[in-house]
Every structure is written in structure tokens, then in C-alpha cells.
Amino acid sequence: MAAEKEAVNWTPEAAFTLKTVDQVRVSLDGKRVVYCMTEPVMTDEKSEYLTQIHMAQADGSGGFPLTFGEKSSSNPQWSPDGKYIAFTSRRTEKSKLFVLRTDGGEAEQLTDAKADVGAFLWSPTAGASAF
């Protein structure tokens, strides 16, 4: 007879322990993926969800965060040459467009519009010389 599992009750507190993954984007060479991981942040001062961009090998191994901080980053897009990730982030009061080298470094803010940046696309010929 198989061992019975103890029932786990679902509570609102349990919901705030879950991390979610979405916006998975495979590199053009199929070797890597970038994705957004959202997790709850619960402190005495705030209760919110924070989204950061991560990178991993296509098989899921070697995952690590590309973005950090107290503000969410999302909508990762590979550059055509695979050397950059463009993304949006609300690091200021409005959502701006940023770019980050896939081999590391600091993100560079590309836009300073008065309105939020929503959807965007890379030029098919964009690469390192585009910045």
C-alpha cells in the first residue's frame, strides 16, 4: 500500500511564497534563454511582486539573474547578434528602455521619453555598432 501524503492547505500566505516564470525568449542560436522571474517581496515597508530578468542555458542549467534591484525589469528581447538584451524597467517613475550586454556589465538606459515605453522591436541589422 502506498504511503498517503498529508494534505496541504492552500492559504493566502502560501500564495506569497511562489515564484513565477514567464516571457521566455530563446536566443537565435538556440543555446540560451532569457526569462522573467517574478517573486513576492514582503517586508514591513512593502508588499509587492518584483520581476527580474534571468538567463540560462537552453536546457535550463546555469541560470542566473541579469537584472537586480528594487524595481522590476521585464520584456527581454535578444539583439539580432545575440550580444545584447534590451528590456523595459521602471527604474525611474516611467518605464524606460535599457540594453545590457549578455556577457555582463551595467545596463544602459536608451530612452528618456515622458511616456512609458511599452512594446519595442530590434532592427534586424542592429548589433554592437547600434549603441
RODRENNU-466186 format. One record per residue: z, x, y of N, C-alpha, C in turn; residue in one letter; residue number from 0. Coordinates in Angstrom, 2 decimals. Example, Ala and Ser with C-alpha at 12.3 -4.5 7.8 and 13.67 -1.06 7.14 Angstrom:
BEGIN
[lokol [7.80, 13.19, -5.69], [7.80, 12.30, -4.50], [7.80, 13.20, -3.30], 'A', 0]
[lokol [7.08, 12.85, -2.25], [7.14, 13.67, -1.06], [7.87, 12.90, 0.03], 'S', 1]
END
This chain:
BEGIN
[lokol [0.00, 0.84, -1.18], [0.00, 0.00, 0.00], [0.00, 0.88, 1.24], 'M', 0]
[lokol [-0.87, 0.60, 2.16], [-0.99, 1.40, 3.38], [0.21, 1.16, 4.27], 'A', 1]
[lokol [0.61, 2.24, 4.95], [1.73, 2.13, 5.88], [1.33, 1.24, 7.05], 'A', 2]
[lokol [2.23, 0.35, 7.42], [1.95, -0.53, 8.55], [2.21, 0.20, 9.85], 'E', 3]
[lokol [1.34, -0.03, 10.81], [1.51, 0.56, 12.13], [2.37, -0.36, 12.97], 'K', 4]
[lokol [3.22, 0.25, 13.77], [4.05, -0.53, 14.67], [3.19, -1.05, 15.81], 'E', 5]
[lokol [3.34, -2.31, 16.13], [2.56, -2.92, 17.20], [2.99, -2.33, 18.54], 'A', 6]
[lokol [2.00, -2.08, 19.38], [2.26, -1.56, 20.71], [1.98, -2.67, 21.71], 'V', 7]
[lokol [2.94, -2.94, 22.53], [2.77, -3.98, 23.55], [2.05, -3.40, 24.76], 'N', 8]
[lokol [1.09, -4.16, 25.26], [0.35, -3.74, 26.44], [1.13, -4.21, 27.66], 'W', 9]
[lokol [1.39, -3.28, 28.56], [2.14, -3.61, 29.77], [1.37, -3.11, 30.99], 'T', 10]
[lokol [1.69, -3.61, 32.17], [1.06, -3.06, 33.39], [1.33, -1.56, 33.54], 'P', 11]
[lokol [2.50, -1.13, 33.14], [2.83, 0.29, 33.24], [1.93, 1.11, 32.31], 'E', 12]
[lokol [1.62, 0.57, 31.14], [0.74, 1.29, 30.20], [-0.67, 1.42, 30.78], 'A', 13]
[lokol [-1.11, 0.42, 31.52], [-2.45, 0.48, 32.13], [-2.55, 1.63, 33.11], 'A', 14]
[lokol [-1.45, 1.99, 33.75], [-1.47, 3.07, 34.73], [-1.37, 4.45, 34.11], 'F', 15]
[lokol [-1.45, 4.54, 32.80], [-1.47, 5.85, 32.15], [-2.86, 6.21, 31.65], 'T', 16]
[lokol [-3.81, 5.28, 31.75], [-5.15, 5.51, 31.22], [-6.05, 6.26, 32.19], 'L', 17]
[lokol [-6.83, 7.17, 31.65], [-7.88, 7.84, 32.39], [-9.20, 7.22, 31.95], 'K', 18]
[lokol [-10.13, 7.06, 32.88], [-11.44, 6.53, 32.53], [-12.52, 7.55, 32.89], 'T', 19]
[lokol [-13.60, 7.50, 32.14], [-14.74, 8.40, 32.37], [-15.97, 7.54, 32.62], 'V', 20]
[lokol [-16.72, 7.89, 33.66], [-17.98, 7.19, 33.94], [-18.90, 8.11, 34.72], 'D', 21]
[lokol [-20.04, 7.60, 35.13], [-21.05, 8.33, 35.89], [-21.44, 9.65, 35.19], 'Q', 22]
[lokol [-21.66, 9.58, 33.90], [-22.03, 10.76, 33.12], [-23.49, 11.11, 33.41], 'V', 23]
[lokol [-23.74, 12.36, 33.79], [-25.09, 12.84, 34.10], [-25.37, 14.09, 33.29], 'R', 24]
[lokol [-26.44, 14.06, 32.51], [-26.83, 15.20, 31.67], [-27.74, 16.11, 32.48], 'V', 25]
[lokol [-27.53, 17.42, 32.37], [-28.40, 18.38, 33.07], [-29.82, 18.28, 32.52], 'S', 26]
[lokol [-30.79, 18.71, 33.32], [-32.19, 18.60, 32.91], [-32.48, 19.40, 31.64], 'L', 27]
[lokol [-31.76, 20.49, 31.41], [-31.98, 21.27, 30.19], [-31.20, 20.71, 29.00], 'D', 28]
[lokol [-30.39, 19.68, 29.22], [-29.65, 19.02, 28.15], [-28.44, 19.78, 27.64], 'G', 29]
[lokol [-28.05, 20.87, 28.30], [-26.96, 21.70, 27.81], [-25.59, 21.34, 28.37], 'K', 30]
[lokol [-25.55, 20.71, 29.55], [-24.28, 20.40, 30.19], [-24.28, 18.97, 30.71], 'R', 31]
[lokol [-23.10, 18.48, 30.98], [-22.92, 17.17, 31.60], [-21.92, 17.28, 32.73], 'V', 32]
[lokol [-22.11, 16.47, 33.75], [-21.08, 16.25, 34.75], [-20.68, 14.79, 34.63], 'V', 33]
[lokol [-19.46, 14.50, 34.96], [-18.96, 13.13, 34.83], [-17.77, 12.96, 35.76], 'Y', 34]
[lokol [-17.44, 11.73, 36.03], [-16.28, 11.40, 36.85], [-15.14, 10.95, 35.96], 'C', 35]
[lokol [-13.97, 11.49, 36.23], [-12.76, 11.07, 35.53], [-11.82, 10.47, 36.57], 'M', 36]
[lokol [-11.41, 9.24, 36.30], [-10.51, 8.53, 37.20], [-9.17, 8.39, 36.53], 'T', 37]
[lokol [-8.11, 8.73, 37.27], [-6.77, 8.57, 36.73], [-5.83, 8.03, 37.79], 'E', 38]
[lokol [-4.81, 7.33, 37.36], [-3.86, 6.78, 38.33], [-2.96, 7.88, 38.90], 'P', 39]
[lokol [-2.62, 7.73, 40.16], [-1.66, 8.61, 40.82], [-0.52, 7.72, 41.31], 'V', 40]
[lokol [0.63, 7.94, 40.76], [1.80, 7.12, 41.10], [2.90, 8.05, 41.59], 'M', 41]
[lokol [3.20, 7.97, 42.88], [4.31, 8.72, 43.46], [5.13, 7.76, 44.30], 'T', 42]
[lokol [6.19, 8.27, 44.90], [6.99, 7.43, 45.79], [6.20, 7.00, 47.01], 'D', 43]
[lokol [5.22, 7.83, 47.43], [4.45, 7.55, 48.64], [3.18, 6.75, 48.40], 'E', 44]
[lokol [2.60, 6.82, 47.20], [1.34, 6.12, 46.98], [1.16, 5.70, 45.53], 'K', 45]
[lokol [0.30, 4.73, 45.38], [-0.09, 4.22, 44.07], [-1.58, 3.93, 44.17], 'S', 46]
[lokol [-2.39, 4.80, 43.57], [-3.84, 4.67, 43.71], [-4.55, 5.32, 42.53], 'E', 47]
[lokol [-5.83, 5.10, 42.46], [-6.67, 5.79, 41.48], [-7.41, 6.91, 42.18], 'Y', 48]
[lokol [-7.48, 8.07, 41.56], [-8.15, 9.24, 42.10], [-9.25, 9.64, 41.14], 'L', 49]
[lokol [-10.45, 9.83, 41.67], [-11.61, 10.21, 40.86], [-12.04, 11.63, 41.21], 'T', 50]
[lokol [-12.22, 12.46, 40.19], [-12.72, 13.82, 40.39], [-13.89, 14.06, 39.44], 'Q', 51]
[lokol [-14.74, 15.02, 39.81], [-15.92, 15.35, 39.02], [-15.58, 16.50, 38.08], 'I', 52]
[lokol [-15.99, 16.35, 36.83], [-15.77, 17.36, 35.79], [-17.11, 17.81, 35.22], 'H', 53]
[lokol [-17.10, 18.97, 34.58], [-18.29, 19.48, 33.90], [-17.88, 19.90, 32.49], 'M', 54]
[lokol [-18.79, 19.72, 31.52], [-18.55, 20.14, 30.14], [-19.88, 20.49, 29.49], 'A', 55]
[lokol [-19.79, 21.11, 28.34], [-20.99, 21.33, 27.52], [-21.44, 19.96, 27.00], 'Q', 56]
[lokol [-22.69, 19.86, 26.63], [-23.24, 18.57, 26.19], [-22.50, 18.02, 24.97], 'A', 57]
[lokol [-21.90, 18.88, 24.17], [-21.15, 18.41, 23.00], [-19.73, 18.00, 23.35], 'D', 58]
[lokol [-19.38, 18.07, 24.64], [-18.05, 17.66, 25.09], [-17.04, 18.79, 25.18], 'G', 59]
[lokol [-17.40, 19.97, 24.70], [-16.45, 21.08, 24.73], [-16.42, 21.76, 26.09], 'S', 60]
[lokol [-15.34, 22.49, 26.33], [-15.25, 23.31, 27.53], [-15.17, 22.57, 28.84], 'G', 61]
[lokol [-14.66, 21.36, 28.84], [-14.60, 20.56, 30.05], [-13.61, 21.12, 31.07], 'G', 62]
[lokol [-13.97, 21.01, 32.35], [-13.09, 21.45, 33.43], [-13.45, 20.69, 34.71], 'F', 63]
[lokol [-12.48, 20.55, 35.63], [-12.76, 19.84, 36.87], [-13.57, 20.71, 37.84], 'P', 64]
[lokol [-14.57, 20.11, 38.47], [-15.33, 20.78, 39.53], [-14.74, 20.49, 40.90], 'L', 65]
[lokol [-14.17, 19.30, 41.07], [-13.57, 18.94, 42.35], [-12.08, 18.71, 42.15], 'T', 66]
[lokol [-11.33, 18.91, 43.22], [-9.87, 18.78, 43.22], [-9.46, 18.08, 44.51], 'F', 67]
[lokol [-8.20, 17.84, 44.65], [-7.68, 17.38, 45.92], [-7.14, 15.98, 45.91], 'G', 68]
[lokol [-6.74, 15.55, 47.10], [-6.11, 14.24, 47.27], [-7.11, 13.14, 47.56], 'E', 69]
[lokol [-8.38, 13.48, 47.71], [-9.42, 12.49, 47.98], [-10.39, 12.45, 46.82], 'K', 70]
[lokol [-10.90, 11.28, 46.54], [-11.82, 11.10, 45.42], [-13.20, 11.67, 45.71], 'S', 71]
[lokol [-13.85, 12.12, 44.66], [-15.24, 12.57, 44.69], [-15.96, 11.84, 43.56], 'S', 72]
[lokol [-17.22, 11.45, 43.81], [-17.95, 10.69, 42.80], [-19.46, 10.85, 43.00], 'S', 73]
[lokol [-20.22, 10.14, 42.19], [-21.68, 10.10, 42.25], [-22.32, 11.48, 42.09], 'N', 74]
[lokol [-21.94, 12.24, 41.06], [-22.53, 13.58, 40.89], [-24.00, 13.50, 40.50], 'P', 75]
[lokol [-24.81, 14.39, 41.09], [-26.24, 14.45, 40.80], [-26.64, 15.92, 40.66], 'Q', 76]
[lokol [-27.31, 16.26, 39.58], [-27.81, 17.61, 39.37], [-28.97, 17.92, 40.30], 'W', 77]
[lokol [-29.03, 19.13, 40.82], [-30.22, 19.56, 41.56], [-31.34, 19.80, 40.54], 'S', 78]
[lokol [-32.59, 19.74, 40.97], [-33.70, 19.95, 40.02], [-33.65, 21.30, 39.29], 'P', 79]
[lokol [-33.09, 22.33, 39.95], [-33.00, 23.64, 39.29], [-31.71, 23.81, 38.50], 'D', 80]
[lokol [-30.81, 22.81, 38.51], [-29.57, 22.85, 37.73], [-28.50, 23.78, 38.28], 'G', 81]
[lokol [-28.70, 24.32, 39.47], [-27.73, 25.26, 40.03], [-26.70, 24.61, 40.94], 'K', 82]
[lokol [-26.92, 23.34, 41.30], [-26.04, 22.65, 42.23], [-25.73, 21.25, 41.74], 'Y', 83]
[lokol [-24.59, 20.75, 42.19], [-24.23, 19.35, 42.02], [-24.00, 18.79, 43.42], 'I', 84]
[lokol [-24.72, 17.75, 43.76], [-24.46, 17.01, 45.00], [-23.57, 15.84, 44.63], 'A', 85]
[lokol [-22.70, 15.45, 45.56], [-21.78, 14.34, 45.29], [-21.29, 13.77, 46.60], 'F', 86]
[lokol [-20.71, 12.60, 46.52], [-20.10, 12.00, 47.70], [-18.59, 12.09, 47.59], 'T', 87]
[lokol [-17.95, 12.20, 48.75], [-16.49, 12.28, 48.77], [-15.99, 11.74, 50.10], 'S', 88]
[lokol [-14.84, 11.17, 50.06], [-14.19, 10.62, 51.24], [-13.11, 11.61, 51.71], 'R', 89]
[lokol [-13.50, 12.87, 51.88], [-12.57, 13.90, 52.34], [-12.24, 13.75, 53.81], 'R', 90]
[lokol [-13.04, 12.99, 54.50], [-12.75, 12.60, 55.88], [-12.65, 11.08, 55.85], 'T', 91]
[lokol [-12.61, 10.44, 57.00], [-12.44, 8.98, 56.97], [-13.67, 8.24, 56.46], 'E', 92]
[lokol [-14.82, 8.89, 56.44], [-16.06, 8.30, 55.93], [-16.52, 9.08, 54.71], 'K', 93]
[lokol [-17.28, 8.43, 53.83], [-17.85, 9.08, 52.66], [-19.00, 9.97, 53.12], 'S', 94]
[lokol [-18.95, 11.25, 52.75], [-19.95, 12.23, 53.16], [-20.62, 12.81, 51.92], 'K', 95]
[lokol [-21.76, 13.48, 52.12], [-22.48, 14.14, 51.05], [-22.09, 15.61, 51.03], 'L', 96]
[lokol [-21.78, 16.12, 49.83], [-21.39, 17.50, 49.63], [-22.27, 18.12, 48.55], 'F', 97]
[lokol [-22.32, 19.44, 48.51], [-23.01, 20.15, 47.46], [-22.11, 21.29, 46.99], 'V', 98]
[lokol [-22.18, 21.57, 45.69], [-21.33, 22.58, 45.06], [-22.15, 23.35, 44.04], 'L', 99]
[lokol [-22.03, 24.66, 44.04], [-22.71, 25.47, 43.02], [-22.08, 25.19, 41.65], 'R', 100]
[lokol [-22.89, 25.12, 40.62], [-22.36, 24.85, 39.28], [-21.61, 26.04, 38.71], 'T', 101]
[lokol [-21.81, 27.22, 39.28], [-21.07, 28.39, 38.80], [-19.80, 28.65, 39.61], 'D', 102]
[lokol [-19.40, 27.69, 40.45], [-18.14, 27.78, 41.16], [-18.29, 27.98, 42.65], 'G', 103]
[lokol [-17.18, 27.94, 43.33], [-17.17, 28.10, 44.78], [-16.69, 26.85, 45.46], 'G', 104]
[lokol [-16.73, 26.90, 46.79], [-16.29, 25.77, 47.61], [-17.43, 24.79, 47.85], 'E', 105]
[lokol [-17.10, 23.53, 47.92], [-18.09, 22.51, 48.24], [-18.46, 22.63, 49.72], 'A', 106]
[lokol [-19.74, 22.40, 50.01], [-20.23, 22.44, 51.38], [-20.61, 21.03, 51.81], 'E', 107]
[lokol [-20.10, 20.58, 52.95], [-20.43, 19.27, 53.47], [-21.83, 19.31, 54.06], 'Q', 108]
[lokol [-22.69, 18.37, 53.65], [-24.07, 18.34, 54.13], [-24.32, 17.31, 55.22], 'L', 109]
[lokol [-23.55, 16.25, 55.26], [-23.79, 15.19, 56.24], [-22.58, 15.00, 57.14], 'T', 110]
[lokol [-22.84, 14.46, 58.31], [-21.78, 14.13, 59.25], [-22.13, 12.83, 59.97], 'D', 111]
[lokol [-22.68, 11.90, 59.23], [-23.08, 10.61, 59.80], [-21.86, 9.76, 60.13], 'A', 112]
[lokol [-22.04, 8.83, 61.04], [-20.96, 7.93, 61.41], [-20.69, 6.89, 60.34], 'K', 113]
[lokol [-21.70, 6.62, 59.53], [-21.57, 5.64, 58.45], [-21.32, 6.35, 57.12], 'A', 114]
[lokol [-20.82, 5.60, 56.14], [-20.63, 6.15, 54.80], [-21.96, 6.52, 54.18], 'D', 115]
[lokol [-21.97, 7.59, 53.39], [-23.14, 7.93, 52.58], [-22.97, 7.20, 51.26], 'V', 116]
[lokol [-23.98, 6.48, 50.85], [-23.95, 5.76, 49.57], [-24.82, 6.47, 48.57], 'G', 117]
[lokol [-25.92, 5.87, 48.22], [-26.84, 6.45, 47.25], [-27.67, 7.55, 47.91], 'A', 118]
[lokol [-28.08, 8.53, 47.11], [-28.92, 9.61, 47.58], [-29.72, 10.14, 46.41], 'F', 119]
[lokol [-30.79, 10.85, 46.70], [-31.64, 11.48, 45.68], [-31.99, 12.89, 46.13], 'L', 120]
[lokol [-32.07, 13.80, 45.18], [-32.58, 15.15, 45.44], [-34.09, 15.08, 45.60], 'W', 121]
[lokol [-34.62, 15.96, 46.42], [-36.06, 16.16, 46.46], [-36.44, 16.84, 45.14], 'S', 122]
[lokol [-37.55, 16.49, 44.53], [-37.93, 17.11, 43.25], [-38.13, 18.62, 43.34], 'P', 123]
[lokol [-38.35, 19.14, 44.54], [-38.56, 20.59, 44.69], [-37.35, 21.30, 45.26], 'T', 124]
[lokol [-36.24, 20.58, 45.45], [-35.05, 21.20, 46.03], [-34.45, 22.22, 45.09], 'A', 125]
[lokol [-33.92, 23.25, 45.65], [-33.23, 24.28, 44.89], [-32.37, 25.08, 45.83], 'G', 126]
[lokol [-32.07, 26.30, 45.46], [-31.18, 27.12, 46.25], [-31.70, 27.30, 47.67], 'A', 127]
[lokol [-33.02, 27.35, 47.87], [-33.55, 27.56, 49.21], [-33.38, 26.33, 50.09], 'S', 128]
[lokol [-33.02, 25.18, 49.50], [-32.87, 23.95, 50.28], [-31.60, 23.99, 51.13], 'A', 129]
[lokol [-30.72, 24.93, 50.86], [-29.47, 24.99, 51.60], [-29.37, 26.29, 52.34], 'F', 130]
END
